[in-house]
Amino acid sequence: MPFISASVISPYNSIRGGAEGELVPLLLDLYPDAAAAYSLRKLRAAYSGPAIEARKTVGGETFVQDIGFVGNELDTASLLTFADGGDVFVAKWYDQSGGGNNDVAQVSESAQPQIVSNGVVVTTSGNYAIDFSGSTKTLVNATFDNSTQVGSVFTIVKSTTLNAQVITDSADLANRQVSGFYAGNPTVFSISKGIGYKSTTPTNTNMNLLSTFFDVNSDLYLNGVKIINSANIGSGTRLGFTLGSGVGGAASFEGSIFEVIVFDGQNKSSDRVGIESNINSSYNIYWDGSQTGLLDDYPSAAAAYSLRALNSAYTGPAIEARRSSDNAIKDIGFLYDGSLDTESLLSFAEGGDVFVAKWYDQSGNGNNDALQPSDAQQPQIVDLGSVVTLNGKPTILSSVGKAMYTASNSVPVVGDLGERSSFSVLNSNASGLQLAISYVDGGTNLWFPIAFNNAGNAVSRNSDPASAATAPYTANSDVVFTSLLNSTNSEVFINGVSGGGATGFIPQTGTSKINVFARYANVWSLVGQVSEIILYPSDQTANRVEIETNINNHYTIYP
């Protein structure tokens, strides 16, 4: 879970944040001097004004009322009392920066975004939001004066469409600074001084944090990952600010806007991580390492592959996905709670099939990613627009001829005396010899920690001649499979129950690649599903119960 020390919190008022409601310091107390700041959470302790000016129309008569904060949160009780069961719109979004009167407003009622619908406050992904959907909705400040081309803008949005849309814009067309979504193969884009830069990263309809920096390089980050780095395009001044559309209502945004922070004359790249962390801890948008995973409690894995986040130190993607319709490639990451970002995955799938070209290693032990460059040999994760699941959780589907392997021949999987351990979540739905993972050089040095033999047993095989620990296994059963070895003995566990042991094997030496879903050369492929594999170069007998409990608490395989 997110952790913020008392010494960090104590100087500041705090708001809710994180999955468990942890305290998060107010953003502008940590990072002051913003030119404008719009939010439905309180951003600065010294700010005593309202959040929005709310408007409703009843019987042809218009009513307005300022709505402020209670406990640093939007005063929804007052807002709902004002709504009286009807609809409420935002006539003005107040600037909390303290840097000047940069409120954005809209006098045209038809162009005002909505905040209450039929007596219910608009929420998206569990957060209060302002809905800009429908015909053009926009809030404007015509006198917003940005004195320099240098600037930084942080926006939290959730789009409901992937058409061309503008989130923020400036009125000076010659020197405009724009961020939004680009149509076609939808991507995030920015414009600086009239020159546009489009990312190569497809966007999605998730809740997203966009961080845009206009300077010598016009950089743009999506959920903490840089996706645009453009060259210097010159300096200039700009006047005016538009939120929710381009100038004059062009390319209006469709969806929810939660927060917009503007720094004028400041490239906040050096503060980006801190600002994004504060925002993400409040809105729970994406995995940023502020929560802990299995490998935080039980570290020193040699390799770790999973469709959930395992390590707070790892903030990269889960898989590299390939869409079968056009062979497009996209990294798929994790949401704030560590679950796979299936919405991005399904958006990328476009109703078709998706395969796994790379399964990223979360161990932090090195570049031990498992990959498969051959399209025909890649396992599957989306089938006809539906995510493949194992016991209700995303999984990877393997079949005959499918395999992935590490590029390195020196993966440190085995301890000095031959100790090693593996933990996995998988299912085999066929008979015959199959390997879910192997570590083998083609000679006497081998380890098949997760295998199934011709007798239908689960097997962990070590050395050649073979010494195998076996356990009964029923096909089509979802299992947590554990294999433990010290310098002389091996033992396997199925769903926490010992299945058998073996002695007398030759401790493995040498190095080799990790092969996932098969042995080397793609033989003995697993026919089934794999959701998680963790390999340790040590005997994890002392930690077995706790590791299996962590795994089972997530996948709920056995009682």
SVG drawing of the C-alpha trace seen along z (x, -y; Angstrom):
<svg xmlns="http://www.w3.org/2000/svg" viewBox="-42 -39 71 82">
<polyline fill="none" stroke="black" stroke-width="0.4" points="0.0,0.0 1.1,-3.6 3.4,-4.9 4.0,-8.5 6.0,-9.2 4.6,-11.3 7.4,-13.8 6.2,-14.4 2.5,-14.8 2.7,-16.8 3.3,-20.3 0.3,-20.0 -3.4,-19.5 -4.2,-16.2 -6.8,-14.5 -7.8,-11.0 -5.6,-9.0 -4.4,-5.5 -6.4,-2.3 -6.8,-2.3 -7.6,-6.0 -4.1,-7.1 -3.3,-10.7 -1.7,-12.7 -0.2,-16.2 -2.0,-19.0 -0.3,-19.2 0.3,-23.0 1.7,-23.1 4.4,-20.7 4.8,-22.3 3.7,-26.0 3.7,-28.8 1.2,-27.4 -0.4,-29.8 -3.8,-28.1 -5.1,-25.0 -8.6,-23.5 -9.8,-20.5 -12.6,-19.0 -10.2,-18.3 -8.6,-21.0 -5.1,-21.7 -3.7,-24.4 -4.2,-24.7 -4.4,-28.5 -7.1,-28.5 -10.4,-29.4 -12.6,-29.9 -15.1,-27.6 -14.4,-24.8 -17.1,-25.6 -20.0,-27.9 -22.9,-25.5 -25.9,-26.4 -29.3,-24.8 -32.4,-25.9 -35.9,-25.2 -39.1,-26.3 -37.2,-28.5 -35.5,-30.4 -31.7,-30.1 -30.0,-29.7 -26.3,-29.7 -24.4,-28.8 -20.8,-28.5 -19.8,-25.0 -16.7,-24.7 -14.9,-22.0 -15.5,-20.1 -12.4,-18.3 -10.5,-19.1 -13.1,-17.3 -15.9,-18.7 -18.9,-19.6 -21.2,-17.2 -23.9,-17.6 -24.4,-21.2 -24.1,-20.4 -26.9,-17.8 -29.1,-20.0 -28.7,-22.7 -29.5,-20.1 -32.7,-19.0 -32.9,-15.9 -32.2,-17.6 -29.3,-18.4 -26.4,-20.8 -23.9,-22.3 -20.6,-24.1 -20.7,-27.8 -17.2,-28.5 -14.3,-26.4 -12.3,-28.4 -8.5,-28.7 -7.0,-27.5 -3.4,-28.5 -3.4,-31.9 -1.4,-33.3 -4.2,-35.4 -7.8,-35.3 -7.5,-32.7 -10.9,-31.1 -12.4,-29.5 -16.1,-30.1 -18.9,-29.6 -21.8,-32.0 -23.6,-30.0 -25.7,-27.4 -25.7,-25.0 -21.9,-24.9 -21.5,-24.3 -20.2,-20.9 -22.3,-18.8 -21.5,-17.8 -24.9,-16.4 -27.2,-14.2 -30.7,-13.5 -29.7,-14.2 -26.4,-12.1 -23.0,-13.6 -21.0,-12.6 -18.2,-10.1 -15.8,-8.3 -13.5,-5.5 -14.7,-6.3 -13.7,-10.0 -15.8,-13.2 -15.6,-14.5 -16.9,-17.2 -18.6,-15.7 -17.7,-17.4 -19.7,-14.9 -22.3,-15.9 -22.2,-18.8 -19.3,-21.3 -18.7,-21.9 -15.9,-24.3 -14.7,-26.6 -12.6,-29.7 -10.5,-32.5 -9.8,-34.9 -7.3,-37.0 -5.2,-34.2 -1.7,-35.6 1.1,-33.2 4.2,-35.3 6.5,-32.7 6.4,-29.7 8.0,-27.6 5.3,-25.9 4.0,-22.7 0.5,-21.3 -0.8,-18.3 -4.3,-17.0 -6.3,-14.1 -9.0,-12.9 -11.1,-10.0 -12.2,-10.0 -15.3,-8.2 -14.2,-8.2 -11.0,-8.0 -11.9,-10.7 -9.7,-13.8 -10.2,-15.9 -8.6,-18.8 -8.2,-18.9 -6.5,-22.3 -5.7,-25.0 -4.7,-28.7 -6.4,-31.4 -3.3,-32.7 -3.2,-30.5 0.4,-31.5 1.8,-30.5 -0.8,-28.0 0.0,-25.2 -2.4,-22.3 -2.7,-18.8 -5.3,-16.1 -6.1,-13.0 -5.3,-12.5 -7.7,-10.6 -7.0,-7.7 -5.0,-5.2 -5.7,-7.3 -2.7,-8.7 -1.9,-11.5 -0.6,-14.7 0.6,-18.1 1.0,-21.4 3.6,-24.0 3.8,-27.3 1.5,-25.9 3.6,-22.8 2.1,-19.4 3.7,-16.3 1.9,-13.0 3.0,-10.0 3.3,-6.5 1.6,-5.1 -2.1,-4.3 -4.2,-5.8 -7.3,-4.4 -10.5,-5.3 -9.0,-4.7 -8.5,-7.4 -5.2,-9.0 -2.7,-11.5 -1.1,-13.6 2.0,-15.7 3.1,-18.1 6.2,-20.2 6.7,-23.1 10.4,-24.2 13.5,-23.5 12.0,-20.0 8.2,-19.6 7.9,-16.4 4.7,-14.6 4.2,-11.8 1.2,-9.4 0.8,-7.8 4.4,-8.4 5.9,-7.2 7.4,-9.6 5.8,-9.2 6.7,-12.4 10.1,-14.2 10.1,-16.9 12.8,-19.3 13.0,-23.0 10.3,-24.9 11.1,-28.5 9.7,-30.8 6.7,-33.1 3.9,-34.4 0.3,-33.4 -2.9,-34.8 -6.1,-33.0 -6.9,-29.5 -9.6,-27.0 -10.5,-23.9 -12.6,-21.1 -12.1,-22.1 -9.9,-23.8 -10.2,-27.5 -13.8,-28.3 -15.1,-25.0 -13.2,-22.9 -12.4,-19.2 -14.4,-19.3 -13.4,-16.8 -15.8,-13.9 -15.5,-12.5 -14.6,-13.6 -12.0,-16.1 -10.9,-15.8 -8.0,-18.2 -5.8,-20.6 -2.6,-22.2 -0.8,-24.9 2.7,-26.2 3.7,-29.2 7.3,-30.0 8.4,-26.8 9.5,-23.5 8.5,-21.2 10.3,-18.2 12.5,-18.0 9.3,-17.8 7.4,-15.6 7.7,-12.3 6.6,-14.0 3.7,-15.8 2.5,-12.7 2.9,-10.6 0.7,-13.0 -2.0,-13.0 -1.8,-9.3 -2.0,-8.6 -5.2,-10.6 -6.9,-9.3 -5.5,-5.8 -4.8,-5.8 -1.9,-3.6 0.7,-1.4 3.6,-3.6 5.3,-1.4 3.6,-3.2 2.0,0.1 3.9,3.3 3.7,6.7 4.8,10.2 8.5,9.6 8.7,6.7 8.1,9.2 10.0,12.1 12.7,10.6 15.8,12.0 13.9,13.8 15.9,14.7 12.9,14.0 9.3,13.2 6.5,13.2 2.9,12.3 -0.2,10.6 -0.3,8.7 2.2,6.3 4.7,8.1 7.3,5.5 7.0,1.9 10.4,1.3 9.1,2.4 6.9,-0.1 7.2,1.1 4.6,3.0 3.3,6.5 3.5,7.7 4.2,6.6 1.0,7.4 0.6,8.1 -2.7,7.6 -3.3,10.2 -5.3,8.0 -2.4,5.8 0.6,7.0 0.6,3.7 2.6,3.9 1.7,2.3 2.9,2.6 0.2,3.3 0.8,2.3 -0.9,2.3 -3.6,0.3 -3.0,-1.4 -4.1,1.8 -1.6,3.9 -4.2,5.6 -3.6,5.9 -4.9,3.0 -7.5,5.1 -9.3,2.0 -6.2,0.9 -5.7,4.4 -9.3,4.8 -9.2,1.3 -6.0,2.4 -7.6,5.8 -10.4,4.0 -12.6,7.1 -10.0,9.5 -7.1,11.7 -4.1,10.6 -0.9,12.5 2.0,12.1 5.3,11.1 7.1,10.4 6.4,11.2 8.4,8.7 10.5,9.9 9.5,8.0 12.3,9.4 14.7,6.5 17.4,9.1 18.3,8.1 16.9,8.2 15.3,11.6 12.2,10.8 10.7,13.8 10.1,13.2 9.0,14.8 9.7,13.0 7.9,15.5 4.2,14.6 3.2,18.3 4.8,19.3 3.4,16.6 0.9,17.6 -2.5,15.8 -4.1,13.4 -7.2,12.1 -9.6,14.3 -12.1,12.6 -12.2,9.5 -12.4,11.3 -9.5,11.6 -8.5,15.2 -9.0,16.0 -8.0,18.6 -10.3,18.7 -11.7,15.3 -8.2,13.6 -6.3,12.8 -4.0,15.5 -1.9,16.5 -3.0,19.4 -0.5,21.8 -0.8,24.6 1.4,26.9 4.3,25.1 4.1,22.0 7.1,20.9 9.0,17.9 12.5,17.7 15.0,15.3 17.7,13.7 20.4,14.3 22.4,17.5 23.5,16.6 20.3,16.2 21.1,16.8 18.4,19.3 20.4,21.8 22.1,21.3 25.7,22.2 24.8,25.7 22.0,26.3 19.2,24.7 16.3,23.3 12.5,22.8 9.6,22.1 6.0,20.9 3.4,20.8 -0.3,20.5 -1.3,22.6 -3.6,25.2 -2.9,28.1 -5.8,29.3 -4.1,32.1 -2.3,35.4 1.3,36.2 4.6,34.6 4.4,30.9 6.7,28.2 5.4,24.9 8.9,23.7 12.4,25.2 16.0,24.3 18.1,26.5 21.2,26.4 20.5,29.5 22.9,31.7 23.0,32.9 22.3,29.6 18.5,29.3 15.7,28.3 12.0,28.8 10.4,27.1 6.9,27.1 6.0,30.1 3.5,32.8 4.4,36.3 2.8,39.0 1.2,40.6 -0.7,37.4 1.3,36.4 2.7,33.0 6.5,33.2 9.6,31.3 12.5,32.9 16.1,32.2 19.4,33.3 20.0,36.1 19.7,39.0 16.3,37.8 15.4,37.4 11.8,36.3 9.4,35.3 5.8,36.1 2.3,35.3 -1.1,36.5 -2.8,33.9 -6.2,33.8 -6.4,32.2 -8.2,28.9 -7.6,28.1 -6.2,24.7 -3.3,25.1 -0.6,23.2 2.4,25.4 5.5,25.2 8.9,26.8 11.6,26.6 15.1,27.9 18.1,27.8 21.5,29.3 20.2,33.0 16.4,33.1 13.5,31.9 9.8,31.6 6.7,30.5 3.5,29.0 0.1,28.7 -2.2,26.1 -0.2,26.1 -0.1,29.9 3.1,31.9 2.9,34.2 6.1,36.0 9.9,35.7 13.1,37.1 16.7,37.4 19.9,38.3 19.9,35.8 23.0,34.1 23.1,30.4 22.9,28.3 25.8,26.3 26.4,24.0 24.0,21.5 21.2,21.5 18.1,19.7 14.8,19.7 12.2,21.4 8.6,20.6 5.7,22.8 8.1,25.4 11.6,26.9 14.2,25.4 13.4,25.7 9.7,25.4 9.2,29.1 6.9,30.5 4.8,27.3 2.3,26.8 -1.3,27.0 -3.1,24.8 -2.8,21.5 -0.2,19.8 -0.8,16.6 2.3,16.3 5.8,17.9 8.4,16.9 11.9,18.4 14.3,18.2 18.0,19.2 17.5,20.5 15.5,23.0 12.4,21.1 11.1,23.8 11.0,21.4 8.8,18.9 6.7,21.4 3.5,21.1 3.6,17.3 4.4,17.1 1.7,19.6 -0.8,17.7 0.0,14.4 -0.5,16.1 -3.7,17.9 -5.2,14.7 -5.0,13.1 -6.0,16.1 -8.3,17.9 -7.4,21.3 -7.9,23.5 -9.6,23.1"/>
</svg>
